[in-house]
Amino acid sequence: MSTPSSDTSLGAGAEFDLIRSMRERWGELAVGIGDDAAVLRPPRGDQLVVSTDTTLENVHFERDWISWREVGYRGVTAALSDLAAMAASPAGVLISLELPRAALDGVSDLADGIGEAVRSAGGKIVGGNVAGGEVFGMTTTVLGFAWSPLTRAGGRPGDLLYVTGALGGPGAAVRAWDAGDKPTALHRIRFAHPVARIAEARWLAARGVVAAIDISDGLGGDAGHLAAASDVAIEVQLDRVPRVAGATEDDAFSGGEEYELLLLARAPLSEAEFAERFGIPLTAIGRTIERGADVRFTRDGKRVAAPAGHDHFSR
Ligand SMILES: [Mg+2]
């Protein structure tokens, strides 16, 4: 792609053959690949929003869990989800691959998964890199534009806490795999095929959301990040957290890689209008109480201790 690797373990010819084969699969989704760098034209007045994310075999997933297509789709979607959290529109994606020889047969499927993620979120594939490696790794850099990006820091006491979608699916899937079981189809698809909530975030940002984060570390951890950045105490009503069927409270609380959004809003949002428009729920699950970073929990209106989430999701 734009910057050929100095690592020649794939062989220079093989490397460019790979890049050509991926570019063919992407068609007009790939632009500018072949120049030394990509050129993007920001809409006048918009700000550039940039993020990067790596997915590593045996750290973030295991090869017998998901297909190469899902590896590509999921890795790129995870990076795009950070643009969603900022209410930015994706403009460009750069993909940097480390491919062990065993992965070479999967490159077409991988490219199709990458293409599917970019096609569904918006934007173009504008560059990247391919190198040989011991294990599979993919680093996705995403470039987006937003007139007024959301941050984690916009909250203040008196805000309402919302979450998109239903949680716990990825947690339940990994719990099953770790136990040597097969996850349910629903849990598996929530792990393998998350959705970056790009359109949802822009809709919400236009309707009074003042701070957001995407749930990659788990509801508990990411509520903590939001509380710290906004310097507020967040109260989470555990009994209101929406879960996918069959997911435990711990799956929903401690499980990560949801790529749903956790949001603070100054005034009530229309949950019905959101659900109608996007086909997923928007649920009020708490509020901010006072200054001072903290996360507190209630169940049936009573203060309870933090759920004892064991960290089965450091992967
Ligand atoms: Mg994030």
py3Dmol code that shows the C-alpha trace and the ligand (Angstrom):
import py3Dmol

protein = """\
ATOM      1  CA  MET A   1       0.000   0.000   0.000  1.00  0.00           C
ATOM      2  CA  SER A   2       1.423   3.455   0.484  1.00  0.00           C
ATOM      3  CA  THR A   3       4.532   2.591   2.451  1.00  0.00           C
ATOM      4  CA  PRO A   4       6.277  -0.621   1.443  1.00  0.00           C
ATOM      5  CA  SER A   5       7.766  -2.494   4.358  1.00  0.00           C
ATOM      6  CA  SER A   6      11.481  -2.781   4.908  1.00  0.00           C
ATOM      7  CA  ASP A   7      10.756  -6.250   6.305  1.00  0.00           C
ATOM      8  CA  THR A   8      11.292  -8.488   3.309  1.00  0.00           C
ATOM      9  CA  SER A   9      10.478 -11.796   4.997  1.00  0.00           C
ATOM     10  CA  LEU A  10       7.466 -12.097   2.726  1.00  0.00           C
ATOM     11  CA  GLY A  11       9.698 -11.293  -0.230  1.00  0.00           C
ATOM     12  CA  ALA A  12       9.278  -8.045  -2.119  1.00  0.00           C
ATOM     13  CA  GLY A  13       7.406  -9.668  -4.999  1.00  0.00           C
ATOM     14  CA  ALA A  14       5.042 -11.593  -2.728  1.00  0.00           C
ATOM     15  CA  GLU A  15       4.363  -8.489  -0.697  1.00  0.00           C
ATOM     16  CA  PHE A  16       3.260  -6.457  -3.696  1.00  0.00           C
ATOM     17  CA  ASP A  17       1.248  -9.384  -5.050  1.00  0.00           C
ATOM     18  CA  LEU A  18      -0.619  -9.461  -1.738  1.00  0.00           C
ATOM     19  CA  ILE A  19      -1.290  -5.745  -1.808  1.00  0.00           C
ATOM     20  CA  ARG A  20      -2.516  -5.984  -5.406  1.00  0.00           C
ATOM     21  CA  SER A  21      -4.805  -8.898  -4.580  1.00  0.00           C
ATOM     22  CA  MET A  22      -6.361  -7.032  -1.644  1.00  0.00           C
ATOM     23  CA  ARG A  23      -6.773  -3.857  -3.675  1.00  0.00           C
ATOM     24  CA  GLU A  24      -8.584  -5.830  -6.367  1.00  0.00           C
ATOM     25  CA  ARG A  25     -11.033  -7.169  -3.807  1.00  0.00           C
ATOM     26  CA  TRP A  26     -11.656  -3.683  -2.424  1.00  0.00           C
ATOM     27  CA  GLY A  27     -12.323  -2.115  -5.825  1.00  0.00           C
ATOM     28  CA  GLU A  28     -13.333   1.517  -5.559  1.00  0.00           C
ATOM     29  CA  LEU A  29     -13.330   1.293  -1.767  1.00  0.00           C
ATOM     30  CA  ALA A  30      -9.536   1.697  -1.981  1.00  0.00           C
ATOM     31  CA  VAL A  31      -8.306   5.100  -3.143  1.00  0.00           C
ATOM     32  CA  GLY A  32      -4.875   6.622  -3.494  1.00  0.00           C
ATOM     33  CA  ILE A  33      -3.076   3.373  -2.725  1.00  0.00           C
ATOM     34  CA  GLY A  34       0.129   3.395  -4.727  1.00  0.00           C
ATOM     35  CA  ASP A  35       1.144   6.960  -3.987  1.00  0.00           C
ATOM     36  CA  ASP A  36       3.590   7.590  -1.183  1.00  0.00           C
ATOM     37  CA  ALA A  37       0.908   8.987   1.099  1.00  0.00           C
ATOM     38  CA  ALA A  38      -2.832   9.532   1.113  1.00  0.00           C
ATOM     39  CA  VAL A  39      -4.524  12.889   0.518  1.00  0.00           C
ATOM     40  CA  LEU A  40      -7.846  13.698   2.178  1.00  0.00           C
ATOM     41  CA  ARG A  41      -9.917  16.839   1.837  1.00  0.00           C
ATOM     42  CA  PRO A  42     -11.602  17.829   5.113  1.00  0.00           C
ATOM     43  CA  PRO A  43     -14.985  19.557   4.910  1.00  0.00           C
ATOM     44  CA  ARG A  44     -14.452  23.234   5.672  1.00  0.00           C
ATOM     45  CA  GLY A  45     -14.476  23.882   9.408  1.00  0.00           C
ATOM     46  CA  ASP A  46     -14.470  20.213  10.449  1.00  0.00           C
ATOM     47  CA  GLN A  47     -11.852  18.869  12.825  1.00  0.00           C
ATOM     48  CA  LEU A  48      -9.700  15.824  12.049  1.00  0.00           C
ATOM     49  CA  VAL A  49     -10.299  12.921  14.471  1.00  0.00           C
ATOM     50  CA  VAL A  50      -7.682  10.148  14.469  1.00  0.00           C
ATOM     51  CA  SER A  51      -7.334   6.850  16.312  1.00  0.00           C
ATOM     52  CA  THR A  52      -5.469   3.561  15.990  1.00  0.00           C
ATOM     53  CA  ASP A  53      -6.154   0.047  17.260  1.00  0.00           C
ATOM     54  CA  THR A  54      -4.359  -3.286  17.023  1.00  0.00           C
ATOM     55  CA  THR A  55      -5.836  -6.780  16.942  1.00  0.00           C
ATOM     56  CA  LEU A  56      -3.391  -9.584  17.720  1.00  0.00           C
ATOM     57  CA  GLU A  57      -3.825 -13.305  17.368  1.00  0.00           C
ATOM     58  CA  ASN A  58      -3.792 -15.064  20.776  1.00  0.00           C
ATOM     59  CA  VAL A  59      -4.256 -11.743  22.561  1.00  0.00           C
ATOM     60  CA  HIS A  60      -7.533 -10.379  21.201  1.00  0.00           C
ATOM     61  CA  PHE A  61      -8.829 -13.530  19.553  1.00  0.00           C
ATOM     62  CA  GLU A  62      -7.855 -17.112  18.828  1.00  0.00           C
ATOM     63  CA  ARG A  63      -7.769 -18.454  15.313  1.00  0.00           C
ATOM     64  CA  ASP A  64     -10.250 -21.273  15.886  1.00  0.00           C
ATOM     65  CA  TRP A  65     -12.870 -18.831  17.224  1.00  0.00           C
ATOM     66  CA  ILE A  66     -13.525 -16.789  14.104  1.00  0.00           C
ATOM     67  CA  SER A  67     -12.943 -16.836  10.341  1.00  0.00           C
ATOM     68  CA  TRP A  68     -10.358 -14.669   8.552  1.00  0.00           C
ATOM     69  CA  ARG A  69     -13.199 -12.580   7.175  1.00  0.00           C
ATOM     70  CA  GLU A  70     -14.413 -11.968  10.732  1.00  0.00           C
ATOM     71  CA  VAL A  71     -10.869 -11.168  11.897  1.00  0.00           C
ATOM     72  CA  GLY A  72     -10.667  -8.427   9.264  1.00  0.00           C
ATOM     73  CA  TYR A  73     -14.176  -7.108   9.842  1.00  0.00           C
ATOM     74  CA  ARG A  74     -13.897  -7.099  13.632  1.00  0.00           C
ATOM     75  CA  GLY A  75     -10.450  -5.498  13.810  1.00  0.00           C
ATOM     76  CA  VAL A  76     -11.392  -2.610  11.546  1.00  0.00           C
ATOM     77  CA  THR A  77     -14.777  -2.152  13.245  1.00  0.00           C
ATOM     78  CA  ALA A  78     -13.055  -1.879  16.640  1.00  0.00           C
ATOM     79  CA  ALA A  79     -10.977   1.015  15.324  1.00  0.00           C
ATOM     80  CA  LEU A  80     -13.972   2.681  13.632  1.00  0.00           C
ATOM     81  CA  SER A  81     -15.874   2.447  16.913  1.00  0.00           C
ATOM     82  CA  ASP A  82     -13.471   5.012  18.380  1.00  0.00           C
ATOM     83  CA  LEU A  83     -14.619   7.454  15.685  1.00  0.00           C
ATOM     84  CA  ALA A  84     -18.217   6.678  16.658  1.00  0.00           C
ATOM     85  CA  ALA A  85     -17.412   7.535  20.279  1.00  0.00           C
ATOM     86  CA  MET A  86     -16.273  10.974  19.083  1.00  0.00           C
ATOM     87  CA  ALA A  87     -19.328  11.391  16.795  1.00  0.00           C
ATOM     88  CA  ALA A  88     -16.978  11.635  13.807  1.00  0.00           C
ATOM     89  CA  SER A  89     -17.663  10.465  10.245  1.00  0.00           C
ATOM     90  CA  PRO A  90     -15.067   8.013   8.919  1.00  0.00           C
ATOM     91  CA  ALA A  91     -13.060   9.367   5.991  1.00  0.00           C
ATOM     92  CA  GLY A  92     -10.012   7.125   5.663  1.00  0.00           C
ATOM     93  CA  VAL A  93      -8.658   3.850   7.009  1.00  0.00           C
ATOM     94  CA  LEU A  94      -5.038   2.630   6.935  1.00  0.00           C
ATOM     95  CA  ILE A  95      -4.349  -1.051   7.487  1.00  0.00           C
ATOM     96  CA  SER A  96      -0.997  -2.397   8.655  1.00  0.00           C
ATOM     97  CA  LEU A  97      -0.736  -6.185   8.561  1.00  0.00           C
ATOM     98  CA  GLU A  98       1.747  -8.635  10.003  1.00  0.00           C
ATOM     99  CA  LEU A  99       1.159 -11.936   8.293  1.00  0.00           C
ATOM    100  CA  PRO A 100       2.622 -15.282   9.264  1.00  0.00           C
ATOM    101  CA  ARG A 101       2.889 -17.742   6.361  1.00  0.00           C
ATOM    102  CA  ALA A 102      -0.063 -19.687   7.776  1.00  0.00           C
ATOM    103  CA  ALA A 103      -2.263 -16.634   7.239  1.00  0.00           C
ATOM    104  CA  LEU A 104      -1.474 -16.171   3.546  1.00  0.00           C
ATOM    105  CA  ASP A 105      -4.310 -18.460   2.414  1.00  0.00           C
ATOM    106  CA  GLY A 106      -6.720 -16.290   4.381  1.00  0.00           C
ATOM    107  CA  VAL A 107      -5.733 -12.964   2.828  1.00  0.00           C
ATOM    108  CA  SER A 108      -8.649 -12.777   0.377  1.00  0.00           C
ATOM    109  CA  ASP A 109     -11.168 -13.444   3.134  1.00  0.00           C
ATOM    110  CA  LEU A 110      -9.372 -11.023   5.433  1.00  0.00           C
ATOM    111  CA  ALA A 111      -9.523  -8.321   2.743  1.00  0.00           C
ATOM    112  CA  ASP A 112     -13.251  -8.990   2.258  1.00  0.00           C
ATOM    113  CA  GLY A 113     -13.852  -8.546   5.999  1.00  0.00           C
ATOM    114  CA  ILE A 114     -11.859  -5.308   6.034  1.00  0.00           C
ATOM    115  CA  GLY A 115     -13.858  -4.110   3.037  1.00  0.00           C
ATOM    116  CA  GLU A 116     -17.173  -5.033   4.662  1.00  0.00           C
ATOM    117  CA  ALA A 117     -16.308  -3.018   7.800  1.00  0.00           C
ATOM    118  CA  VAL A 118     -15.301   0.081   5.841  1.00  0.00           C
ATOM    119  CA  ARG A 119     -18.259  -0.202   3.463  1.00  0.00           C
ATOM    120  CA  SER A 120     -20.765  -0.388   6.317  1.00  0.00           C
ATOM    121  CA  ALA A 121     -19.240   2.443   8.387  1.00  0.00           C
ATOM    122  CA  GLY A 122     -18.264   4.763   5.517  1.00  0.00           C
ATOM    123  CA  GLY A 123     -14.924   6.103   4.320  1.00  0.00           C
ATOM    124  CA  LYS A 124     -12.223   4.664   2.073  1.00  0.00           C
ATOM    125  CA  ILE A 125      -9.137   2.494   2.456  1.00  0.00           C
ATOM    126  CA  VAL A 126      -6.327   4.956   1.810  1.00  0.00           C
ATOM    127  CA  GLY A 127      -3.144   3.086   2.645  1.00  0.00           C
ATOM    128  CA  GLY A 128      -1.262   0.725   4.874  1.00  0.00           C
ATOM    129  CA  ASN A 129       1.541  -1.744   5.022  1.00  0.00           C
ATOM    130  CA  VAL A 130       2.217  -5.479   4.827  1.00  0.00           C
ATOM    131  CA  ALA A 131       5.034  -7.313   6.559  1.00  0.00           C
ATOM    132  CA  GLY A 132       5.812 -10.878   7.517  1.00  0.00           C
ATOM    133  CA  GLY A 133       5.438 -11.804  11.179  1.00  0.00           C
ATOM    134  CA  GLU A 134       5.424 -14.679  13.652  1.00  0.00           C
ATOM    135  CA  VAL A 135       1.746 -14.294  14.524  1.00  0.00           C
ATOM    136  CA  PHE A 136      -1.075 -12.424  12.840  1.00  0.00           C
ATOM    137  CA  GLY A 137      -1.459  -8.762  13.753  1.00  0.00           C
ATOM    138  CA  MET A 138      -3.472  -5.953  12.216  1.00  0.00           C
ATOM    139  CA  THR A 139      -3.193  -2.287  13.172  1.00  0.00           C
ATOM    140  CA  THR A 140      -5.979  -0.069  11.856  1.00  0.00           C
ATOM    141  CA  THR A 141      -5.607   3.696  11.824  1.00  0.00           C
ATOM    142  CA  VAL A 142      -8.836   5.584  11.275  1.00  0.00           C
ATOM    143  CA  LEU A 143      -9.257   9.181  10.146  1.00  0.00           C
ATOM    144  CA  GLY A 144     -12.562  10.949  10.557  1.00  0.00           C
ATOM    145  CA  PHE A 145     -14.084  14.401  10.474  1.00  0.00           C
ATOM    146  CA  ALA A 146     -16.423  16.088  12.935  1.00  0.00           C
ATOM    147  CA  TRP A 147     -17.592  19.661  13.273  1.00  0.00           C
ATOM    148  CA  SER A 148     -17.814  19.292  17.033  1.00  0.00           C
ATOM    149  CA  PRO A 149     -16.333  15.998  18.288  1.00  0.00           C
ATOM    150  CA  LEU A 150     -17.762  14.416  21.424  1.00  0.00           C
ATOM    151  CA  THR A 151     -15.224  13.685  24.156  1.00  0.00           C
ATOM    152  CA  ARG A 152     -15.298  11.788  27.437  1.00  0.00           C
ATOM    153  CA  ALA A 153     -14.943  15.062  29.350  1.00  0.00           C
ATOM    154  CA  GLY A 154     -18.243  16.801  28.599  1.00  0.00           C
ATOM    155  CA  GLY A 155     -20.219  15.504  31.587  1.00  0.00           C
ATOM    156  CA  ARG A 156     -21.251  17.410  34.712  1.00  0.00           C
ATOM    157  CA  PRO A 157     -23.457  16.610  37.737  1.00  0.00           C
ATOM    158  CA  GLY A 158     -27.110  16.125  36.826  1.00  0.00           C
ATOM    159  CA  ASP A 159     -26.525  14.378  33.477  1.00  0.00           C
ATOM    160  CA  LEU A 160     -28.307  11.180  32.465  1.00  0.00           C
ATOM    161  CA  LEU A 161     -26.354   8.005  31.602  1.00  0.00           C
ATOM    162  CA  TYR A 162     -27.418   6.013  28.541  1.00  0.00           C
ATOM    163  CA  VAL A 163     -26.164   2.912  26.757  1.00  0.00           C
ATOM    164  CA  THR A 164     -26.871   1.760  23.192  1.00  0.00           C
ATOM    165  CA  GLY A 165     -27.721  -1.846  22.359  1.00  0.00           C
ATOM    166  CA  ALA A 166     -27.701  -4.820  24.712  1.00  0.00           C
ATOM    167  CA  LEU A 167     -24.546  -5.928  26.498  1.00  0.00           C
ATOM    168  CA  GLY A 168     -22.911  -9.196  27.471  1.00  0.00           C
ATOM    169  CA  GLY A 169     -22.800 -11.059  24.156  1.00  0.00           C
ATOM    170  CA  PRO A 170     -19.021 -10.896  23.589  1.00  0.00           C
ATOM    171  CA  GLY A 171     -18.423 -11.670  27.270  1.00  0.00           C
ATOM    172  CA  ALA A 172     -20.640 -14.730  27.128  1.00  0.00           C
ATOM    173  CA  ALA A 173     -18.949 -15.923  23.909  1.00  0.00           C
ATOM    174  CA  VAL A 174     -15.429 -15.685  25.323  1.00  0.00           C
ATOM    175  CA  ARG A 175     -16.590 -17.304  28.571  1.00  0.00           C
ATOM    176  CA  ALA A 176     -17.869 -20.271  26.537  1.00  0.00           C
ATOM    177  CA  TRP A 177     -14.689 -20.552  24.438  1.00  0.00           C
ATOM    178  CA  ASP A 178     -12.500 -20.336  27.540  1.00  0.00           C
ATOM    179  CA  ALA A 179     -14.485 -23.204  29.067  1.00  0.00           C
ATOM    180  CA  GLY A 180     -14.002 -25.314  25.917  1.00  0.00           C
ATOM    181  CA  ASP A 181     -17.687 -24.888  24.944  1.00  0.00           C
ATOM    182  CA  LYS A 182     -19.365 -23.464  21.879  1.00  0.00           C
ATOM    183  CA  PRO A 183     -21.001 -20.058  22.372  1.00  0.00           C
ATOM    184  CA  THR A 184     -24.608 -19.596  21.277  1.00  0.00           C
ATOM    185  CA  ALA A 185     -25.025 -18.185  17.761  1.00  0.00           C
ATOM    186  CA  LEU A 186     -26.182 -14.870  19.236  1.00  0.00           C
ATOM    187  CA  HIS A 187     -23.213 -14.526  21.577  1.00  0.00           C
ATOM    188  CA  ARG A 188     -20.777 -15.575  18.874  1.00  0.00           C
ATOM    189  CA  ILE A 189     -22.092 -13.038  16.371  1.00  0.00           C
ATOM    190  CA  ARG A 190     -21.894 -10.250  18.948  1.00  0.00           C
ATOM    191  CA  PHE A 191     -18.203 -11.082  19.363  1.00  0.00           C
ATOM    192  CA  ALA A 192     -17.382 -11.737  15.716  1.00  0.00           C
ATOM    193  CA  HIS A 193     -19.531  -9.066  14.087  1.00  0.00           C
ATOM    194  CA  PRO A 194     -19.798  -5.939  16.253  1.00  0.00           C
ATOM    195  CA  VAL A 195     -21.167  -2.730  14.748  1.00  0.00           C
ATOM    196  CA  ALA A 196     -19.494   0.672  15.006  1.00  0.00           C
ATOM    197  CA  ARG A 197     -22.340   2.994  16.065  1.00  0.00           C
ATOM    198  CA  ILE A 198     -21.351   5.799  13.699  1.00  0.00           C
ATOM    199  CA  ALA A 199     -24.790   6.985  12.572  1.00  0.00           C
ATOM    200  CA  GLU A 200     -26.201   6.481  16.063  1.00  0.00           C
ATOM    201  CA  ALA A 201     -23.510   8.685  17.631  1.00  0.00           C
ATOM    202  CA  ARG A 202     -24.052  11.534  15.195  1.00  0.00           C
ATOM    203  CA  TRP A 203     -27.807  11.377  15.775  1.00  0.00           C
ATOM    204  CA  LEU A 204     -27.278  11.393  19.551  1.00  0.00           C
ATOM    205  CA  ALA A 205     -24.702  14.206  19.442  1.00  0.00           C
ATOM    206  CA  ALA A 206     -27.261  16.342  17.628  1.00  0.00           C
ATOM    207  CA  ARG A 207     -29.800  15.669  20.410  1.00  0.00           C
ATOM    208  CA  GLY A 208     -28.041  16.687  23.573  1.00  0.00           C
ATOM    209  CA  VAL A 209     -25.412  14.027  24.273  1.00  0.00           C
ATOM    210  CA  VAL A 210     -22.450  15.816  25.861  1.00  0.00           C
ATOM    211  CA  ALA A 211     -19.922  12.999  26.466  1.00  0.00           C
ATOM    212  CA  ALA A 212     -19.370   9.500  25.108  1.00  0.00           C
ATOM    213  CA  ILE A 213     -17.094   6.478  25.169  1.00  0.00           C
ATOM    214  CA  ASP A 214     -17.314   3.198  23.299  1.00  0.00           C
ATOM    215  CA  ILE A 215     -17.436   0.136  25.515  1.00  0.00           C
ATOM    216  CA  SER A 216     -14.218  -1.708  24.750  1.00  0.00           C
ATOM    217  CA  ASP A 217     -13.036  -2.443  28.311  1.00  0.00           C
ATOM    218  CA  GLY A 218     -16.407  -3.370  29.802  1.00  0.00           C
ATOM    219  CA  LEU A 219     -19.244  -1.264  31.176  1.00  0.00           C
ATOM    220  CA  GLY A 220     -17.625  -1.022  34.609  1.00  0.00           C
ATOM    221  CA  GLY A 221     -14.225   0.033  33.323  1.00  0.00           C
ATOM    222  CA  ASP A 222     -15.516   2.434  30.711  1.00  0.00           C
ATOM    223  CA  ALA A 223     -17.949   4.089  33.156  1.00  0.00           C
ATOM    224  CA  GLY A 224     -14.808   4.703  35.235  1.00  0.00           C
ATOM    225  CA  HIS A 225     -13.046   6.312  32.263  1.00  0.00           C
ATOM    226  CA  LEU A 226     -16.043   8.557  31.607  1.00  0.00           C
ATOM    227  CA  ALA A 227     -16.235   9.511  35.310  1.00  0.00           C
ATOM    228  CA  ALA A 228     -12.526  10.324  35.422  1.00  0.00           C
ATOM    229  CA  ALA A 229     -12.517  12.436  32.251  1.00  0.00           C
ATOM    230  CA  SER A 230     -15.657  14.376  33.228  1.00  0.00           C
ATOM    231  CA  ASP A 231     -14.736  14.519  36.935  1.00  0.00           C
ATOM    232  CA  VAL A 232     -18.145  13.245  38.015  1.00  0.00           C
ATOM    233  CA  ALA A 233     -19.535  10.480  40.217  1.00  0.00           C
ATOM    234  CA  ILE A 234     -21.610   8.191  37.989  1.00  0.00           C
ATOM    235  CA  GLU A 235     -24.387   6.064  39.455  1.00  0.00           C
ATOM    236  CA  VAL A 236     -25.135   2.918  37.413  1.00  0.00           C
ATOM    237  CA  GLN A 237     -28.495   1.205  37.996  1.00  0.00           C
ATOM    238  CA  LEU A 238     -27.427  -2.404  37.524  1.00  0.00           C
ATOM    239  CA  ASP A 239     -30.974  -3.688  37.196  1.00  0.00           C
ATOM    240  CA  ARG A 240     -31.527  -1.421  34.191  1.00  0.00           C
ATOM    241  CA  VAL A 241     -28.506  -2.531  32.137  1.00  0.00           C
ATOM    242  CA  PRO A 242     -29.879  -4.257  29.011  1.00  0.00           C
ATOM    243  CA  ARG A 243     -28.395  -7.692  28.333  1.00  0.00           C
ATOM    244  CA  VAL A 244     -28.597 -10.023  25.364  1.00  0.00           C
ATOM    245  CA  ALA A 245     -30.475 -13.253  26.102  1.00  0.00           C
ATOM    246  CA  GLY A 246     -28.347 -15.720  28.029  1.00  0.00           C
ATOM    247  CA  ALA A 247     -25.663 -13.236  29.098  1.00  0.00           C
ATOM    248  CA  THR A 248     -24.930 -12.952  32.811  1.00  0.00           C
ATOM    249  CA  GLU A 249     -24.696  -9.683  34.700  1.00  0.00           C
ATOM    250  CA  ASP A 250     -20.936 -10.230  34.846  1.00  0.00           C
ATOM    251  CA  ASP A 251     -20.787 -10.727  31.059  1.00  0.00           C
ATOM    252  CA  ALA A 252     -22.516  -7.365  30.680  1.00  0.00           C
ATOM    253  CA  PHE A 253     -20.550  -5.580  33.386  1.00  0.00           C
ATOM    254  CA  SER A 254     -17.007  -6.879  32.928  1.00  0.00           C
ATOM    255  CA  GLY A 255     -17.077  -8.147  29.347  1.00  0.00           C
ATOM    256  CA  GLY A 256     -15.385  -5.867  26.867  1.00  0.00           C
ATOM    257  CA  GLU A 257     -15.299  -5.418  23.119  1.00  0.00           C
ATOM    258  CA  GLU A 258     -18.976  -4.531  22.975  1.00  0.00           C
ATOM    259  CA  TYR A 259     -18.478  -1.473  20.769  1.00  0.00           C
ATOM    260  CA  GLU A 260     -21.732  -0.073  22.091  1.00  0.00           C
ATOM    261  CA  LEU A 261     -21.734   3.542  23.314  1.00  0.00           C
ATOM    262  CA  LEU A 262     -21.952   4.805  26.884  1.00  0.00           C
ATOM    263  CA  LEU A 263     -23.260   8.362  26.871  1.00  0.00           C
ATOM    264  CA  LEU A 264     -24.029  11.324  29.089  1.00  0.00           C
ATOM    265  CA  ALA A 265     -26.928  13.587  28.112  1.00  0.00           C
ATOM    266  CA  ARG A 266     -28.066  16.854  29.626  1.00  0.00           C
ATOM    267  CA  ALA A 267     -31.762  16.089  29.084  1.00  0.00           C
ATOM    268  CA  PRO A 268     -33.812  12.939  28.467  1.00  0.00           C
ATOM    269  CA  LEU A 269     -33.347  11.348  25.024  1.00  0.00           C
ATOM    270  CA  SER A 270     -36.175   9.746  23.072  1.00  0.00           C
ATOM    271  CA  GLU A 271     -35.506   6.031  23.546  1.00  0.00           C
ATOM    272  CA  ALA A 272     -38.483   5.085  21.364  1.00  0.00           C
ATOM    273  CA  GLU A 273     -37.388   7.288  18.459  1.00  0.00           C
ATOM    274  CA  PHE A 274     -33.848   5.898  18.676  1.00  0.00           C
ATOM    275  CA  ALA A 275     -35.051   2.291  18.719  1.00  0.00           C
ATOM    276  CA  GLU A 276     -37.355   2.932  15.791  1.00  0.00           C
ATOM    277  CA  ARG A 277     -34.636   4.569  13.737  1.00  0.00           C
ATOM    278  CA  PHE A 278     -31.703   2.246  14.482  1.00  0.00           C
ATOM    279  CA  GLY A 279     -33.338  -1.058  15.438  1.00  0.00           C
ATOM    280  CA  ILE A 280     -31.452  -1.330  18.732  1.00  0.00           C
ATOM    281  CA  PRO A 281     -32.384  -0.084  22.186  1.00  0.00           C
ATOM    282  CA  LEU A 282     -31.202   3.102  23.859  1.00  0.00           C
ATOM    283  CA  THR A 283     -31.551   2.733  27.622  1.00  0.00           C
ATOM    284  CA  ALA A 284     -31.167   5.146  30.536  1.00  0.00           C
ATOM    285  CA  ILE A 285     -29.080   3.261  33.097  1.00  0.00           C
ATOM    286  CA  GLY A 286     -28.077   5.930  35.584  1.00  0.00           C
ATOM    287  CA  ARG A 287     -26.989   9.508  36.162  1.00  0.00           C
ATOM    288  CA  THR A 288     -24.186  11.702  37.391  1.00  0.00           C
ATOM    289  CA  ILE A 289     -24.433  12.820  41.008  1.00  0.00           C
ATOM    290  CA  GLU A 290     -21.673  15.222  41.922  1.00  0.00           C
ATOM    291  CA  ARG A 291     -18.123  16.300  41.165  1.00  0.00           C
ATOM    292  CA  GLY A 292     -15.306  13.858  41.912  1.00  0.00           C
ATOM    293  CA  ALA A 293     -14.530  10.841  39.715  1.00  0.00           C
ATOM    294  CA  ASP A 294     -16.344   7.775  41.054  1.00  0.00           C
ATOM    295  CA  VAL A 295     -18.638   4.973  39.896  1.00  0.00           C
ATOM    296  CA  ARG A 296     -21.416   3.825  42.238  1.00  0.00           C
ATOM    297  CA  PHE A 297     -23.969   1.080  41.784  1.00  0.00           C
ATOM    298  CA  THR A 298     -27.593   0.574  42.726  1.00  0.00           C
ATOM    299  CA  ARG A 299     -29.966  -2.334  42.367  1.00  0.00           C
ATOM    300  CA  ASP A 300     -33.713  -1.777  42.859  1.00  0.00           C
ATOM    301  CA  GLY A 301     -32.922   1.699  44.132  1.00  0.00           C
ATOM    302  CA  LYS A 302     -30.498   0.532  46.829  1.00  0.00           C
ATOM    303  CA  ARG A 303     -26.760   1.206  46.846  1.00  0.00           C
ATOM    304  CA  VAL A 304     -24.771  -2.007  46.283  1.00  0.00           C
ATOM    305  CA  ALA A 305     -21.091  -2.882  45.990  1.00  0.00           C
ATOM    306  CA  ALA A 306     -19.443  -3.056  42.573  1.00  0.00           C
ATOM    307  CA  PRO A 307     -20.140  -6.393  40.911  1.00  0.00           C
ATOM    308  CA  ALA A 308     -17.153  -8.653  41.474  1.00  0.00           C
ATOM    309  CA  GLY A 309     -16.008  -8.719  37.880  1.00  0.00           C
ATOM    310  CA  HIS A 310     -13.140 -11.048  37.423  1.00  0.00           C
ATOM    311  CA  ASP A 311     -10.953  -9.913  34.607  1.00  0.00           C
ATOM    312  CA  HIS A 312     -11.628 -12.649  32.091  1.00  0.00           C
ATOM    313  CA  PHE A 313     -11.433 -10.050  29.405  1.00  0.00           C
ATOM    314  CA  SER A 314      -7.946  -8.704  29.481  1.00  0.00           C
ATOM    315  CA  ARG A 315      -7.619 -10.299  26.064  1.00  0.00           C
TER     316      ARG A 315
END
"""
ligand_1 = """\
1
MG
Mg -12.578 3.589 22.633
"""
view = py3Dmol.view(width=600, height=400)
view.addModel(protein, "pdb")
view.setStyle({"model": 0}, {"cartoon": {"style": "trace"}})
view.addModel(ligand_1, "xyz")
view.setStyle({"model": 1}, {"stick": {}})
view.zoomTo()
view.show()
